[in-house]
Amino acid sequence: MTTRPRAVIIGPPGSGKSTVGAALADALGVGFRDTDADTEAAAGKPIGEIFVDDGEEAFRALERQAVAAALTGHDGVLALGGGAVLAAETQELLAGHTVVYLKVGLGEAVKRIGLDGARPLLVLNPRSQLRKLLDERLPIYERLGTLHVATDGREPAEIAAEIAAALEERS
């Protein structure tokens, strides 16, 4: 028997997918799962090392597998990596799910993630790279999100409470 997540969290780096997702799972009394962690577990190494050792294409293949497995095997709150939605296959799999798009402005995202280069796609000129990622991905996030939630200047618990209330209204 397959299960479905109560909510799938998407958004750019720094939007709070993991933090808000965990808070939402607590609020709903369900489990939390992050496909970035699943991808790292499958590869046996951190995402940054997957990029360096195997390349982005190999990472994206592992990520697609992790997302597909989680969408049919997890009944709690699921957070996807920021770039997971780029794959057409993943976009199709998200159809019919409750997809929560966490919106974040560039300035807020930079504050949250810092510019230390720990994220493989933000290594050279992180602020410029983040702006480029946001510009490229924004239309996809907006199209896939069935619930859009602004996160700038807000605490994770407040955001999670808003999402939980919206989920309750929908059920």
N, C-alpha and C positions, 0 to 999 in steps of 0.2 A: 504494500500500500504506500502510495506517495503522499507526502505532506507538502504544505505550502506555507511560506513565511507569512506571519501576520502583517509585516511591513518590510519592504526592501528600501534601504537608505542609499541614495546616490548624491553625488555632488563633487565639486572640485577639491583638490588638496586644501586643507585648512578649514573646510566647511563644518567639521565636527562629526563626520560619519561614525567613527568608532566611539567617540565619547558620548554623543547624543544617542547613538544606537544602544549602547550599554545602559544608559539611563532610561531609555524607553523600555527596554526589555525588563528592567527592574520594576518600572511603573506598571507594566502589564503582567508581571509575574511569569514571564517566559524566558527562554534561553536567548543568548546573544551569540551570533556567529559573524566573523569577519573573513571575507574571501581572501584578503591579503594574507592573513594568518594561515588559511588553508593552502594557499599557493606556496608560501614559505615552507610549510610542513611537507608538501609533496616534493619540493625541490631539495629539502634538507639544508637550506641556506636562506639568508635574508634576501629580500627583493633586490637590494643594491648589488649583491654578489651575483644574482641570476643575470641581471643586466650586463655586468662586466664579464662574467664567465661564459654566458650562453647567448647573450643578445636579447634585444627587446622582443623579437619575434618568438623566441622560445618562452619568454616570460608570458607574453600574451596568450600563447597556446595553453600554458598551464593555468592561466587566469580564466580562460573560457571554460576549461574543464571544471575548475573549482566552482564557478558560478552556476554552471548547469547542474552539478551535483547538489549544491546547496539549495537551489530553487525547487528541487523535488524531494529533498531529504531533510529539511529544517522547517520547524513549525513556529519558530520564534521571530526575533528581529534579525534581519540579515543586512550587513553593510557591505557594499561593493567597493572595490578600489576605484579611484577617481577616473581611470581610463578604461575600466571594464565595459562601459557603455558604448565605446567606440566600435566594438565588433557588432556587425549586423546580426549575427547569430544570437548574441546576447540581447540585443534590442528586441528581437522576435520572441525570445524566451520570456521577456519581461511583460509582454502583452497579457492583460488579465490580472496582473498582480497589483497590489497596492504599493505604488512606488512613491516614496517621499523624497523630494528634491530639496536638499538643504542649500539655500542661496547664501553666498558670502561675497562681499566686495573685495577687490584686490588689496586694499590697505589692511583690512581685517585679516585676510588670509595670510598676508606676509607677516603680520604680528604673531599669528598663531603658529605658523610652521617655522618661522625664522628663516634665515638665509645662510644656514651653515652647510648646505650642499649635501645633506643626508638623503635627499630624494633624487633618484637617478635622472629624472627628466628635467631637473632644475639645477644641474651642476654649473653650467656656464651662464652667468648673468641671471641669477634666479628670479629677480623681479620681472625682467623682460620675458623670461621663459614662462613664468606663471601667468602673466598677462596674455601671452599667446595661447596657452592651454585654456584659459578661461574663455577667450574669444572663440576658439575652435569648438569647444565642448558645450558652451552655453545653449545653443539651439537644440542639441541632443538632450541635455538635462531637462530643458523646458518642455520638450515634446513628450518625453517618457514619464515625467513626474505627474502623478495623479493628485498629489498634494504638494504644494510649494510652500516652504517655510523659510522666512528670513532669519538669519542667525547673527547678524552684525550687532555687537554690543549687548548680547543676551547670554545668560547662563545656560549651560546644558540642561539643568533640571527644568527650567522654564520652557525651553524648547520641547523637551520630552513631554511635559505636561500638555502643551498645546497639541502635539501630535496625538497623544493618547486620547485627548478629548475629541479630536477630529475623527479618529478611528472608531470611537464609541458612537459618534453621531452616524457614521456610515453603516454600522452593523445593526 
